[in-house]
Amino acid sequence: MHYNWNWGIFWEMSPDGIPYIDTLLAGLKWTLATAACAWIMALILGTIFGTLRTTTKPWVVRIANGYVELFRNIPLLVQMFLWYFVMPELLPAFIGDWIKSLPDASFVTATLALGFFTSSRVAVQVTTGIQALPRGQRMAGAALGLTPVQTYRYVLLPMAFRIIIPALTNEFAAIIKNSSVALTIGLVELTAATYSMREFTFQTFEALTGATIIYVIISVIALFMARLLEKVTAVPGYITGGSTSAGGH
């Protein structure tokens, strides 16, 4: 069977009245918006629960561990469906109806699901970063008269984040790719826009190639920015050569 290649398809008009390249770029905007909002949410919640997992209060540690295990072990696709189809039905009727009537309900749902899912992974990275620090840093904070909260804020977390920047880079790249799951609940992000282009034009290879190139460009830019951030925040003699060194315990 002969396949008719047509790389000019990107500049042909879609049923929406815009070139297909603009359709992909519109999907890219939703991808970036979803990933950015979910990343902010994941970073905040991940930092909180990752920190709580290293406290000295057993009941706090158990709650934080429960949070991590819950959202990390449920597949992202299942979480998307639960948030979009099940959660509005469990809430009071007027709240559920309000959520369903939101013009961007799929965007809000995708952000929540992706944010909670990724926050559990970030929490593990934060915990690892704190535990990799020498015990003397925690004791030094206490010796200076800092409260436990101040010790985490001014001593432990700043150093821990320097250690886990490479791991967080991987999570940020993953959250961009994982946003494609949102097409299952109706969000027209980049992957959904690609499928739409393929279905209308039957130019499968061109559509998927265009989306692949866009994803690669985004990942390369994110990786470059992370490497730059890693160099700027590196502590001389502690983190060198793009790798991490936790020092002695």
C-alpha positions as CSV (number, residue, x, y, z in Angstrom):
1,M,0.0,0.0,0.0
2,H,1.4,3.4,-1.1
3,Y,1.5,6.2,1.4
4,N,1.1,9.8,0.1
5,W,3.5,12.0,2.0
6,N,2.4,15.6,2.4
7,W,4.6,17.8,4.6
8,G,2.7,20.9,3.5
9,I,-0.3,19.6,5.5
10,F,0.7,21.8,8.4
11,W,-0.2,24.9,6.4
12,E,-3.5,23.6,5.1
13,M,-6.7,24.8,6.8
14,S,-8.3,22.6,9.4
15,P,-12.1,22.4,10.0
16,D,-11.6,25.1,12.7
17,G,-10.6,27.6,10.0
18,I,-6.9,27.8,11.0
19,P,-3.8,26.0,9.7
20,Y,-3.0,22.7,11.2
21,I,0.2,24.1,12.6
22,D,-1.8,26.5,14.6
23,T,-4.0,23.7,15.9
24,L,-0.8,21.9,17.2
25,L,0.4,25.2,18.7
26,A,-3.0,25.7,20.4
27,G,-2.7,22.2,21.9
28,L,0.9,23.0,23.0
29,K,-0.4,26.0,24.9
30,W,-2.8,23.8,26.9
31,T,0.0,21.3,27.4
32,L,2.3,23.9,28.9
33,A,-0.5,25.5,30.9
34,T,-1.5,22.2,32.4
35,A,2.1,21.1,33.1
36,A,3.0,24.5,34.6
37,C,0.0,24.7,37.0
38,A,0.4,21.0,38.0
39,W,4.1,21.5,38.6
40,I,3.6,24.4,40.9
41,M,1.0,22.4,42.8
42,A,3.3,19.3,42.9
43,L,6.3,21.3,44.1
44,I,4.4,22.9,46.9
45,L,2.6,19.7,48.1
46,G,5.7,17.6,47.4
47,T,7.9,19.9,49.6
48,I,5.4,19.8,52.4
49,F,4.8,16.1,52.5
50,G,8.4,15.2,51.7
51,T,9.5,17.3,54.7
52,L,6.9,15.8,57.0
53,R,8.3,12.4,56.2
54,T,11.6,13.4,57.8
55,T,10.1,14.7,61.1
56,T,10.5,13.1,64.5
57,K,6.7,12.7,65.0
58,P,5.7,9.1,64.1
59,W,2.0,10.0,63.4
60,V,3.0,12.8,61.1
61,V,5.4,10.5,59.2
62,R,2.6,7.9,58.8
63,I,0.2,10.5,57.4
64,A,2.8,11.8,55.0
65,N,3.7,8.3,53.9
66,G,0.1,7.4,53.4
67,Y,-0.3,10.4,51.2
68,V,2.7,9.4,49.1
69,E,1.6,5.8,48.7
70,L,-1.9,6.7,47.8
71,F,-1.2,9.1,45.0
72,R,2.0,7.3,43.8
73,N,0.5,3.8,43.5
74,I,-2.8,4.7,41.7
75,P,-2.2,5.0,37.9
76,L,-2.5,8.5,36.6
77,L,-5.2,7.5,34.1
78,V,-7.3,6.1,36.9
79,Q,-6.8,9.3,38.9
80,M,-7.9,11.4,35.9
81,F,-11.1,9.4,35.6
82,L,-11.8,9.5,39.4
83,W,-11.3,13.3,39.5
84,Y,-13.4,13.9,36.4
85,F,-16.2,11.4,36.6
86,V,-16.4,10.3,40.2
87,M,-15.5,13.2,42.4
88,P,-18.3,15.6,41.2
89,E,-20.8,12.8,42.1
90,L,-19.5,12.4,45.6
91,L,-19.7,16.1,46.4
92,P,-22.9,18.0,47.4
93,A,-25.1,18.3,44.3
94,F,-24.7,22.1,43.9
95,I,-20.9,21.8,44.1
96,G,-20.8,18.9,41.7
97,D,-23.0,20.7,39.2
98,W,-20.9,23.8,39.4
99,I,-17.7,21.8,38.7
100,K,-19.4,20.1,35.7
101,S,-20.5,23.5,34.3
102,L,-17.0,25.0,34.4
103,P,-15.9,26.0,30.9
104,D,-12.5,24.5,31.5
105,A,-13.5,21.6,33.7
106,S,-11.2,19.2,31.9
107,F,-8.2,21.6,32.4
108,V,-8.9,22.0,36.1
109,T,-9.4,18.2,36.6
110,A,-6.2,17.4,34.6
111,T,-4.2,19.9,36.7
112,L,-5.5,18.5,40.0
113,A,-4.9,14.8,39.0
114,L,-1.4,15.5,37.5
115,G,-0.5,17.8,40.5
116,F,-1.4,15.2,43.1
117,F,0.2,12.4,41.2
118,T,3.5,14.3,40.7
119,S,3.5,15.7,44.2
120,S,3.9,12.2,45.6
121,R,7.0,11.6,43.4
122,V,8.4,15.0,44.3
123,A,7.8,14.2,48.0
124,V,10.1,11.2,47.7
125,Q,12.8,13.3,46.1
126,V,12.6,15.9,48.8
127,T,12.8,13.3,51.5
128,T,15.8,11.7,49.8
129,G,17.5,15.1,49.6
130,I,17.0,15.9,53.3
131,Q,18.1,12.4,54.4
132,A,21.3,12.8,52.2
133,L,22.4,15.8,54.3
134,P,24.9,15.3,57.1
135,R,23.2,15.0,60.5
136,G,25.4,17.8,61.7
137,Q,23.4,20.4,59.7
138,R,20.3,19.6,61.7
139,M,22.2,19.8,64.9
140,A,23.9,23.0,63.9
141,G,20.5,24.6,63.4
142,A,19.4,23.5,66.9
143,A,22.7,24.9,68.3
144,L,22.0,28.2,66.7
145,G,18.7,28.4,68.5
146,L,16.5,27.8,65.4
147,T,13.2,26.1,65.8
148,P,12.6,22.9,63.8
149,V,10.6,24.8,61.2
150,Q,13.4,27.4,60.9
151,T,16.0,24.7,60.6
152,Y,14.1,23.2,57.7
153,R,13.5,26.5,56.0
154,Y,16.9,28.1,56.3
155,V,19.3,25.1,56.6
156,L,18.0,21.7,55.3
157,L,15.6,22.5,52.5
158,P,17.9,25.0,50.6
159,M,20.7,22.4,50.6
160,A,18.3,19.5,49.8
161,F,16.9,21.2,46.8
162,R,20.4,21.7,45.4
163,I,20.9,18.0,45.7
164,I,17.7,17.0,44.0
165,I,17.6,19.4,41.1
166,P,18.6,16.7,38.6
167,A,15.8,14.5,39.9
168,L,13.3,17.3,39.8
169,T,14.4,18.0,36.2
170,N,13.3,14.4,35.3
171,E,10.0,15.0,37.1
172,F,9.4,18.2,35.2
173,A,10.0,16.5,31.9
174,A,7.7,13.7,32.9
175,I,4.9,16.0,33.9
176,I,5.0,17.5,30.4
177,K,4.7,14.1,28.8
178,N,2.2,12.8,31.3
179,S,-0.1,15.8,30.5
180,S,-1.0,13.8,27.3
181,V,-3.2,11.6,29.5
182,A,-5.6,14.5,29.8
183,L,-6.9,13.9,26.3
184,T,-8.9,11.0,27.8
185,I,-11.1,13.5,29.7
186,G,-11.5,15.9,26.8
187,L,-8.6,18.4,27.1
188,V,-7.4,19.3,23.7
189,E,-3.7,19.4,24.5
190,L,-0.9,18.7,22.1
191,T,-1.5,14.9,21.8
192,A,-5.2,15.4,21.3
193,A,-4.6,18.1,18.7
194,T,-2.3,15.7,16.9
195,Y,-4.9,12.9,16.9
196,S,-7.4,15.4,15.6
197,M,-5.1,16.4,12.8
198,R,-4.5,12.7,11.9
199,E,-8.2,11.9,11.8
200,F,-9.1,14.7,9.5
201,T,-6.2,14.5,7.1
202,F,-5.1,10.8,7.4
203,Q,-1.5,12.1,7.4
204,T,-0.5,10.0,10.4
205,F,3.2,10.2,10.1
206,E,3.3,13.9,9.4
207,A,1.1,14.6,12.4
208,L,3.0,12.4,14.8
209,T,6.4,13.7,13.6
210,G,5.3,17.3,14.2
211,A,4.2,16.5,17.7
212,T,7.4,14.5,18.4
213,I,9.5,17.4,17.3
214,I,7.6,19.8,19.5
215,Y,7.9,17.5,22.5
216,V,11.6,17.1,21.9
217,I,12.2,20.9,21.7
218,I,10.3,21.4,24.9
219,S,12.3,18.7,26.7
220,V,15.6,20.1,25.5
221,I,14.7,23.6,26.6
222,A,13.6,22.3,30.0
223,L,16.8,20.3,30.3
224,F,19.0,23.3,29.4
225,M,17.3,25.5,31.9
226,A,17.7,22.9,34.6
227,R,21.4,22.5,33.9
228,L,21.8,26.3,34.1
229,L,19.9,26.3,37.4
230,E,22.0,23.5,38.7
231,K,25.2,25.4,38.0
232,V,23.9,28.7,39.5
233,T,22.8,27.0,42.7
234,A,25.6,24.6,43.1
235,V,27.6,24.8,46.4
236,P,31.4,24.8,45.6
237,G,33.0,21.7,47.1
238,Y,29.6,20.1,47.8
239,I,28.0,19.5,44.4
240,T,30.3,19.3,41.5
241,G,30.4,18.2,37.9
242,G,26.7,18.1,37.5
243,S,26.5,15.3,40.1
244,T,25.6,15.3,43.7
245,S,27.8,14.5,46.7
246,A,26.1,14.3,50.1
247,G,29.3,14.4,52.1
248,G,29.8,12.3,55.2
249,H,27.2,11.4,57.7
